[in-house]
Amino acid sequence: MNRQHAGVIFGGILFLVIAMGISRFAFTPILPFMRVDEGLSFSQGGWLASSNYVGYFIGALGAGFILRNKKQFVIANVIINIISILLMGWIDSYGIWIVLRFIAGATGGFIFVLTSSIVMDYLAANLLTRWSGYVFSGIGLGIAISGLFVPFIEASFAWQGTWIGLGILSLLFLLTTILLWRNIKVQNGEKFTKSDDTNIWRGFMPWLIVAYGFEGLGYIITGTFLVDIIYNIEPLRAYAGYSWVIVGLAAIPSAPLWMHLMSRFSIISMMAIAYALQVLGILLPVLSQSVWSVLLSAFLYGFTFVGLVTMTTGYGRQLFPKQSAYVVSMLTTFYALGQIIGPLLAGRLETYFNSYKAPLIFAGSIVAFALIVLLIGYSSSQRSRVKNTEILS
């Protein structure tokens, strides 16, 4: 791999660090400090999270229709995204925070889909598809960065200064990527003639999309409230910040590792294992509130959720290699739809049962259901394929 190829991957990683690790997931370790200082309820935190996910849903859906000037468009969205991060620390208004989280989500959706598409298409054109999983390590790297920086900055500059500090860091990452991507040319997308070969709403793909949507609904409850839940368990409070660092550190190598396993073993088997491990990770704090169970929960969560993003989008692109942006857009749209609903339901369940265990049990059940949908869909599509082959023969 030459320097330009490595630069394209690293630039993509930094864009996902900004859009996912910082703009989206830094909210998780910052939320406990905002709740204490501003008196926000669990439900109000859920509305802030869902506002971000509504925006993400719109951005992810819209990204599938961007066919021209992708590089310029994604850079413009990164700039707007960073502004929204900085303004979270400068403006003290819950109503405006709702708007800013929406803007961060919308731009994040565009950034995730278009960056993934640009990098995967570039690597495919240069026969380097095996490296595509590395770009998704940006999610874990961003989570680890936010987990490390948030407690450190907050101790000196409160939660407001934390948003501003992360915004400045994001700006440095943007400038680095602009430099790394200065010589790459991104081909415009092409409109397709509708046919059986280009119709993604057939065979196994709809099942994959629906399962991924339920995964989005289930995983995001832990992704939004993990640190807050641990922070409110008195004996474990000192470990709340560390838990998010562990999520990030586990997520960083998970993308290339799961991609490697996909290439050696059955893709569906690897996805099923990741789903099962995630269910275990989500439910561990319900079963045990010890330090080790909580930290293991954080590790399993980080190790599996980025892996499922990587495997699902990678497999979707394998099924429809000429429609990468549209496939990733549709997958991410359903994923985002689940993310909108998750925090709102979690807030209701926590209020009704007055316990963090209720939303975690719900989240674990939903991810288990996603696994069932995946397996039923794959079995059904395989039977249909065999039946069609027999008819043709």
C-alpha positions as CSV (number, residue, x, y, z in Angstrom):
1,M,0.0,0.0,0.0
2,N,1.5,3.4,-1.0
3,R,1.3,6.7,0.9
4,Q,-1.8,8.0,-1.0
5,H,-3.8,4.8,-0.3
6,A,-2.9,5.0,3.4
7,G,-3.8,8.7,3.4
8,V,-7.2,8.0,2.0
9,I,-7.9,5.5,4.7
10,F,-6.6,7.6,7.5
11,G,-8.5,10.7,6.3
12,G,-11.7,8.6,6.3
13,I,-10.9,7.4,9.8
14,L,-10.5,11.0,11.0
15,F,-13.9,12.0,9.4
16,L,-15.6,9.2,11.3
17,V,-13.8,10.2,14.5
18,I,-15.4,13.6,14.1
19,A,-18.9,12.6,13.0
20,M,-19.3,9.5,15.1
21,G,-16.8,9.4,18.0
22,I,-16.9,13.1,18.9
23,S,-20.0,14.8,17.5
24,R,-22.3,11.8,18.4
25,F,-20.8,9.7,21.1
26,A,-19.0,12.4,23.2
27,F,-22.5,13.2,24.3
28,T,-22.5,9.9,26.3
29,P,-19.7,10.8,28.8
30,I,-20.6,14.5,28.8
31,L,-24.3,13.8,29.7
32,P,-23.8,13.0,33.4
33,F,-22.1,16.3,33.9
34,M,-24.8,18.2,32.0
35,R,-27.5,16.4,34.0
36,V,-25.8,17.4,37.3
37,D,-25.0,21.0,36.4
38,E,-28.1,21.8,34.5
39,G,-30.6,19.6,36.3
40,L,-31.6,17.6,33.3
41,S,-33.8,14.6,33.8
42,F,-33.1,11.1,32.3
43,S,-36.0,11.8,29.9
44,Q,-34.6,15.2,28.8
45,G,-31.3,13.5,28.1
46,G,-33.2,11.0,25.9
47,W,-34.8,13.9,23.9
48,L,-31.4,15.4,23.3
49,A,-30.1,12.0,22.1
50,S,-33.2,11.4,19.9
51,S,-32.9,14.9,18.3
52,N,-29.4,13.9,17.2
53,Y,-30.7,10.6,15.8
54,V,-33.6,12.2,13.9
55,G,-31.0,14.4,12.2
56,Y,-28.8,11.3,11.5
57,F,-31.8,9.6,10.0
58,I,-32.4,12.5,7.6
59,G,-28.7,12.8,6.7
60,A,-28.3,9.1,6.1
61,L,-31.3,9.0,3.9
62,G,-30.3,12.1,1.9
63,A,-26.7,10.9,1.4
64,G,-27.9,8.1,-0.9
65,F,-29.0,10.7,-3.4
66,I,-25.7,12.6,-3.5
67,L,-24.1,11.6,-6.8
68,R,-21.9,14.5,-7.7
69,N,-19.1,16.5,-5.8
70,K,-19.1,14.0,-2.9
71,K,-15.8,15.1,-1.6
72,Q,-16.7,18.8,-1.5
73,F,-20.1,18.0,0.0
74,V,-18.7,15.8,2.8
75,I,-16.1,18.5,3.7
76,A,-18.8,21.1,3.9
77,N,-20.8,18.9,6.3
78,V,-17.8,18.3,8.5
79,I,-17.4,22.1,8.8
80,I,-21.0,22.5,9.9
81,N,-20.7,19.6,12.2
82,I,-17.7,21.1,14.0
83,I,-19.6,24.4,14.4
84,S,-22.4,22.6,16.1
85,I,-20.0,21.0,18.5
86,L,-18.4,24.3,19.4
87,L,-21.8,26.0,19.9
88,M,-22.9,23.3,22.4
89,G,-20.3,24.8,24.8
90,W,-21.0,28.4,24.0
91,I,-24.8,28.5,24.2
92,D,-26.8,27.8,27.4
93,S,-30.3,26.9,26.2
94,Y,-32.0,23.5,26.2
95,G,-34.1,24.4,23.2
96,I,-31.0,25.4,21.2
97,W,-29.2,22.3,22.3
98,I,-32.0,20.3,20.7
99,V,-31.5,22.1,17.4
100,L,-27.7,21.8,17.6
101,R,-27.9,18.0,18.3
102,F,-30.2,17.7,15.3
103,I,-27.7,19.6,13.1
104,A,-24.9,17.4,14.4
105,G,-26.9,14.3,13.6
106,A,-27.9,15.4,10.1
107,T,-24.4,16.3,9.1
108,G,-23.1,13.1,10.8
109,G,-25.4,11.0,8.7
110,F,-24.1,12.6,5.5
111,I,-20.5,12.2,6.7
112,F,-20.8,8.6,7.6
113,V,-22.5,7.4,4.4
114,L,-20.4,9.5,2.0
115,T,-17.1,8.9,3.7
116,S,-17.7,5.1,3.8
117,S,-18.7,5.2,0.2
118,I,-15.8,7.3,-1.0
119,V,-13.2,5.1,0.9
120,M,-14.7,1.8,0.0
121,D,-15.1,2.7,-3.7
122,Y,-11.5,4.1,-3.8
123,L,-10.1,0.9,-2.2
124,A,-12.2,-1.3,-4.6
125,A,-10.9,0.6,-7.6
126,N,-7.3,0.0,-6.4
127,L,-7.9,-3.7,-5.5
128,L,-7.5,-3.0,-1.8
129,T,-11.0,-4.1,-0.6
130,R,-9.5,-6.1,2.3
131,W,-8.5,-2.8,3.9
132,S,-12.0,-1.3,3.9
133,G,-12.7,-2.4,7.5
134,Y,-10.1,-0.1,8.8
135,V,-12.0,3.1,8.1
136,F,-14.7,2.0,10.6
137,S,-12.1,2.0,13.4
138,G,-12.6,5.7,13.4
139,I,-15.8,5.2,15.4
140,G,-13.9,3.4,18.1
141,L,-10.9,5.8,18.0
142,G,-13.3,8.7,18.4
143,I,-15.1,7.1,21.3
144,A,-11.7,6.4,23.0
145,I,-10.6,10.0,22.4
146,S,-13.9,11.3,23.9
147,G,-13.7,9.0,26.8
148,L,-10.1,10.1,27.6
149,F,-10.5,13.8,27.0
150,V,-13.9,14.4,28.5
151,P,-13.0,13.8,32.2
152,F,-9.7,15.6,31.7
153,I,-11.1,18.8,30.1
154,E,-14.2,18.8,32.3
155,A,-12.2,18.9,35.5
156,S,-10.7,22.2,34.5
157,F,-13.3,23.8,32.1
158,A,-16.6,22.2,33.0
159,W,-18.8,20.4,30.5
160,Q,-19.1,23.6,28.4
161,G,-15.3,23.8,27.9
162,T,-15.3,20.1,27.0
163,W,-17.5,20.6,24.0
164,I,-15.3,23.5,22.9
165,G,-12.1,21.6,23.4
166,L,-13.5,18.6,21.4
167,G,-14.5,21.1,18.7
168,I,-11.0,22.5,18.4
169,L,-9.6,18.9,18.2
170,S,-12.1,18.1,15.4
171,L,-11.0,21.2,13.5
172,L,-7.4,19.8,13.6
173,F,-8.6,16.5,12.2
174,L,-10.5,18.2,9.4
175,L,-7.4,20.1,8.3
176,T,-5.4,16.9,8.4
177,T,-7.9,15.1,6.2
178,I,-8.1,18.0,3.7
179,L,-4.4,17.7,3.3
180,L,-4.4,13.9,3.0
181,W,-7.3,14.0,0.4
182,R,-6.0,16.9,-1.6
183,N,-5.0,14.7,-4.6
184,I,-7.7,12.1,-4.7
185,K,-10.5,12.4,-7.3
186,V,-13.9,11.0,-6.5
187,Q,-15.9,9.7,-9.4
188,N,-19.5,10.9,-9.6
189,G,-22.2,8.4,-9.0
190,E,-24.3,7.0,-11.7
191,K,-28.1,6.5,-11.8
192,F,-29.1,3.0,-12.4
193,T,-31.6,1.4,-14.7
194,K,-34.1,-0.5,-12.5
195,S,-33.8,-4.3,-12.9
196,D,-33.7,-7.4,-10.8
197,D,-29.9,-7.1,-10.6
198,T,-30.1,-3.5,-9.1
199,N,-33.2,-4.0,-6.9
200,I,-31.9,-4.2,-3.3
201,W,-35.4,-4.9,-2.0
202,R,-35.3,-8.6,-2.9
203,G,-33.7,-11.7,-1.5
204,F,-31.8,-11.4,1.7
205,M,-31.1,-7.7,1.6
206,P,-34.5,-6.6,3.1
207,W,-34.0,-9.0,6.0
208,L,-30.5,-7.6,6.6
209,I,-31.8,-4.0,6.6
210,V,-34.6,-4.8,9.0
211,A,-32.3,-6.7,11.4
212,Y,-29.9,-3.8,11.3
213,G,-32.8,-1.4,12.1
214,F,-33.6,-3.4,15.3
215,E,-29.8,-3.4,16.1
216,G,-29.9,0.4,15.9
217,L,-32.9,0.5,18.3
218,G,-31.3,-1.9,20.9
219,Y,-27.6,-0.9,20.9
220,I,-28.2,2.9,21.1
221,I,-29.8,2.6,24.6
222,T,-26.6,1.4,26.0
223,G,-24.7,3.8,23.7
224,T,-26.6,6.8,25.1
225,F,-26.8,5.9,28.8
226,L,-24.0,3.5,29.7
227,V,-21.8,6.1,31.4
228,D,-24.8,7.8,33.1
229,I,-26.0,4.4,34.4
230,I,-22.6,3.5,35.8
231,Y,-22.2,7.1,37.2
232,N,-25.5,6.7,39.2
233,I,-24.4,3.4,40.8
234,E,-22.5,4.8,43.8
235,P,-19.9,2.1,44.3
236,L,-19.0,2.2,40.6
237,R,-19.1,6.0,40.0
238,A,-15.3,6.2,39.8
239,Y,-15.3,3.8,36.8
240,A,-17.9,5.6,34.7
241,G,-15.4,7.5,32.6
242,Y,-13.2,4.5,32.2
243,S,-16.1,2.4,30.9
244,W,-16.4,4.7,27.8
245,V,-12.6,4.5,27.2
246,I,-12.9,0.7,27.2
247,V,-15.8,0.9,24.7
248,G,-13.6,2.9,22.4
249,L,-10.5,0.8,22.8
250,A,-12.4,-2.4,22.2
251,A,-14.0,-0.8,19.1
252,I,-10.8,0.3,17.4
253,P,-9.4,-3.2,16.4
254,S,-12.9,-4.7,16.1
255,A,-13.6,-3.5,12.5
256,P,-10.6,-5.0,10.8
257,L,-10.8,-8.1,13.0
258,W,-14.4,-8.8,12.1
259,M,-13.7,-8.2,8.5
260,H,-10.9,-10.7,8.6
261,L,-13.2,-13.3,10.2
262,M,-15.8,-12.6,7.5
263,S,-13.2,-13.5,4.9
264,R,-12.4,-16.8,6.5
265,F,-15.7,-18.0,7.9
266,S,-19.4,-17.8,7.2
267,I,-20.5,-14.1,7.2
268,I,-23.8,-14.9,8.8
269,S,-22.2,-17.0,11.5
270,M,-19.8,-14.1,12.4
271,M,-22.7,-11.6,12.5
272,A,-24.7,-14.0,14.7
273,I,-21.8,-14.4,17.1
274,A,-21.4,-10.6,17.3
275,Y,-25.2,-10.2,18.0
276,A,-25.1,-12.8,20.7
277,L,-22.0,-11.2,22.4
278,Q,-23.7,-7.8,22.3
279,V,-26.8,-9.2,24.0
280,L,-24.6,-10.5,26.8
281,G,-22.7,-7.2,27.1
282,I,-26.0,-5.2,27.3
283,L,-27.5,-7.5,30.0
284,L,-24.3,-7.9,32.2
285,P,-25.0,-4.7,34.3
286,V,-28.5,-6.1,35.0
287,L,-27.1,-9.5,36.2
288,S,-24.2,-8.1,38.2
289,Q,-23.1,-4.6,39.4
290,S,-19.5,-5.5,40.1
291,V,-16.6,-3.5,38.6
292,W,-15.5,-6.4,36.4
293,S,-19.0,-7.1,35.0
294,V,-19.5,-3.4,34.1
295,L,-16.1,-3.2,32.4
296,L,-16.7,-6.4,30.6
297,S,-20.0,-5.1,29.5
298,A,-18.3,-2.0,28.1
299,F,-15.7,-4.1,26.3
300,L,-18.3,-6.5,24.7
301,Y,-20.4,-3.5,23.7
302,G,-17.5,-1.7,21.9
303,F,-16.2,-4.9,20.4
304,T,-19.5,-5.8,18.8
305,F,-21.4,-2.7,17.7
306,V,-18.6,-1.4,15.5
307,G,-18.1,-4.9,14.2
308,L,-21.8,-5.1,13.2
309,V,-21.6,-1.8,11.4
310,T,-18.5,-3.0,9.5
311,M,-19.9,-6.4,8.6
312,T,-23.4,-5.3,7.7
313,T,-22.3,-2.4,5.5
314,G,-19.4,-4.5,4.0
315,Y,-21.8,-7.4,3.2
316,G,-24.4,-5.1,1.8
317,R,-21.8,-3.7,-0.6
318,Q,-20.7,-7.2,-1.6
319,L,-24.3,-8.0,-2.6
320,F,-24.6,-4.8,-4.6
321,P,-21.1,-3.5,-5.4
322,K,-22.1,-0.8,-7.9
323,Q,-24.6,0.8,-5.5
324,S,-22.4,1.3,-2.4
325,A,-23.7,4.8,-1.5
326,Y,-27.4,3.7,-1.9
327,V,-26.9,0.5,0.0
328,V,-25.0,2.1,2.9
329,S,-27.6,4.9,2.9
330,M,-30.6,2.5,3.2
331,L,-28.9,0.4,5.9
332,T,-27.9,3.5,7.9
333,T,-31.4,5.0,7.5
334,F,-33.1,2.0,9.1
335,Y,-30.3,1.9,11.7
336,A,-31.0,5.6,12.4
337,L,-34.7,5.1,12.6
338,G,-34.1,2.6,15.4
339,Q,-31.8,5.0,17.2
340,I,-34.6,7.7,17.2
341,I,-37.0,5.4,19.0
342,G,-34.5,3.8,21.4
343,P,-33.6,6.6,23.8
344,L,-37.3,7.8,24.0
345,L,-38.5,4.3,25.0
346,A,-35.5,4.0,27.4
347,G,-36.5,7.2,29.1
348,R,-40.1,6.1,29.5
349,L,-39.1,2.7,30.8
350,E,-36.7,4.2,33.3
351,T,-39.3,6.6,34.6
352,Y,-42.1,4.0,34.8
353,F,-40.0,1.3,36.6
354,N,-37.6,3.8,38.3
355,S,-34.7,1.5,37.4
356,Y,-32.0,1.5,34.8
357,K,-32.4,-2.3,34.5
358,A,-35.7,-2.0,32.6
359,P,-34.3,-0.1,29.5
360,L,-31.3,-2.5,29.5
361,I,-33.5,-5.6,29.5
362,F,-35.5,-4.0,26.7
363,A,-32.4,-3.2,24.7
364,G,-31.0,-6.8,25.1
365,S,-34.3,-8.3,24.0
366,I,-34.5,-6.1,20.9
367,V,-30.9,-7.0,19.8
368,A,-31.8,-10.7,20.4
369,F,-34.8,-10.2,18.1
370,A,-32.6,-8.6,15.5
371,L,-30.5,-11.8,15.6
372,I,-33.6,-13.9,15.1
373,V,-34.7,-11.8,12.1
374,L,-31.2,-12.1,10.5
375,L,-31.2,-15.9,10.9
376,I,-34.8,-16.4,9.6
377,G,-34.1,-14.1,6.7
378,Y,-31.0,-15.9,5.7
379,S,-32.6,-19.3,5.9
380,S,-35.6,-18.1,4.0
381,S,-33.5,-16.5,1.2
382,Q,-31.4,-19.6,0.9
383,R,-34.4,-21.8,0.5
384,S,-35.8,-19.5,-2.2
385,R,-32.5,-19.6,-4.0
386,V,-32.4,-23.4,-4.0
387,K,-36.0,-23.5,-5.2
388,N,-35.4,-21.1,-8.0
389,T,-32.3,-23.1,-9.1
390,E,-34.3,-26.3,-9.2
391,I,-37.0,-24.6,-11.3
392,L,-34.4,-23.3,-13.8
393,S,-32.7,-26.7,-14.0
